[in-house]
Structures are given as structure tokens and as C-alpha cells.
């Protein structure tokens, strides 16, 4: 995954893993959005803790894609980040209805 994406700001937000793990509870909310244009593609992710503290991430997608693919990439990146920091109970909310409906079937 890392070969195809890059953090826009070059770092993982201001998130400290120890602080993040202290807040692991249920449920967290994953907000995601992907976008593509003729010139650039990207993904935005916000993780909301149970206490509504937010952790925002943005990525540049370094490959050509459609809007649907950008949405899926944003969702997958959000899940990877959540998993990396120990979040196990998560509710996903995205901008592309098709993605959200398919996720709910899982």
C-alpha cells in the first residue's frame, strides 16, 4: 500500500499511539471520502473516538483511478489506520452509498 500512497503532510497527524490506545473503546466512527480528477487523486479519513476526539488523515493516491476506486481506497486506508492503532469496534460512514451498502453486508 505504501508504494501507491503518501501522506499529504508527510506525517501521521499529531496522533501518539499511547494516547490513542488509551481511548480505544467502542464504537469509533470512520468517516472517509475519496476524490479523483484529471490531475490528482486523493483520500481523506477522519477517525472519531467514542469521546468525539477526531484524528484526520489525508493521502495522495499515486495512481490513476475512478471516483469509486478512490472511495474504496479511502475506506481501506481508514480501516488500516484504525487497525494499526487497535480500534476493533468501528462504524463506517462514507460519501459513496454503494461502498457503505456493500460494507454493511459483510
C-alpha positions in Angstrom: 0.0 0.0 0.0 2.7 2.5 0.9 4.2 2.3 -2.6 1.0 3.8 -4.0 0.0 6.4 -1.4 1.6 9.2 0.5 0.6 11.3 3.5 -0.1 14.8 2.2 1.7 16.4 5.1 4.4 13.7 5.4 3.4 12.6 8.9 0.7 10.7 10.7 -1.2 13.7 12.1 -0.5 14.5 15.7 -1.5 11.1 16.9 0.5 9.5 19.6 0.0 5.7 19.7 0.0 5.6 23.5 -2.6 8.4 23.8 -4.7 6.7 21.1 -4.7 3.4 22.8 -5.9 5.0 26.0 -9.1 6.0 24.1 -9.7 2.6 22.4 -13.3 1.8 23.3 -16.5 1.3 21.4 -17.6 2.4 19.0 -15.3 4.6 16.9 -16.6 6.3 13.8 -14.7 6.1 10.5 -15.5 8.9 8.0 -14.0 8.5 4.6 -14.0 10.2 1.2 -12.1 9.7 -2.0 -11.7 12.0 -4.9 -10.2 11.9 -8.3 -9.6 14.4 -11.0 -7.7 14.7 -14.3 -4.6 15.8 -12.3 -4.6 14.3 -8.8 -6.4 11.7 -6.7 -6.7 11.6 -3.0 -8.4 10.2 0.1 -9.5 11.8 3.3 -10.1 9.9 6.6 -11.4 11.1 9.9 -11.5 8.7 12.9 -13.8 9.9 15.7 -13.1 8.5 19.2 -16.0 7.5 21.5 -15.5 10.9 23.2 -15.7 12.6 19.7 -12.0 13.5 19.5 -11.0 13.5 15.9 -7.9 12.3 14.1 -7.7 13.4 10.5 -5.6 12.0 7.7 -5.2 12.9 4.0 -3.5 10.9 1.3 -2.4 11.4 -2.2 -3.2 8.4 -4.4 -0.3 7.9 -6.7 -2.2 6.1 -9.4 -5.0 6.7 -11.9 -8.4 5.7 -10.6 -12.1 6.3 -10.9 -14.2 8.0 -8.2 -15.4 4.6 -7.0 -11.9 3.3 -6.6 -10.9 6.4 -4.7 -13.8 5.8 -2.3 -12.8 2.2 -1.8 -9.1 3.3 -1.2 -10.2 5.9 1.3 -12.3 3.2 3.2 -9.4 0.7 3.1 -6.9 3.2 4.3 -9.2 4.2 7.1 -9.5 0.6 8.2 -5.8 0.1 8.1 -5.2 3.2 10.3 -7.9 2.1 12.8 -6.4 -1.5 12.9 -2.9 -0.1 13.3 -3.9 1.8 16.4 -6.0 -1.0 18.0 -9.6 0.1 17.1 -11.8 -3.0 16.9 -15.3 -1.6 17.1 -15.9 0.8 14.2 -18.9 2.3 12.4 -18.0 3.4 8.8 -19.7 6.4 7.2 -18.8 7.3 3.6 -19.9 9.5 0.9 -20.4 6.8 -1.7 -23.6 4.9 -0.9 -22.6 1.8 -2.9 -19.5 1.3 -0.7 -21.4 1.8 2.5 -24.2 -0.7 1.4 -21.6 -3.3 0.4 -19.8 -2.9 3.7 -23.0 -3.3 5.7 -23.5 -6.7 4.0 -20.2 -8.0 5.4 
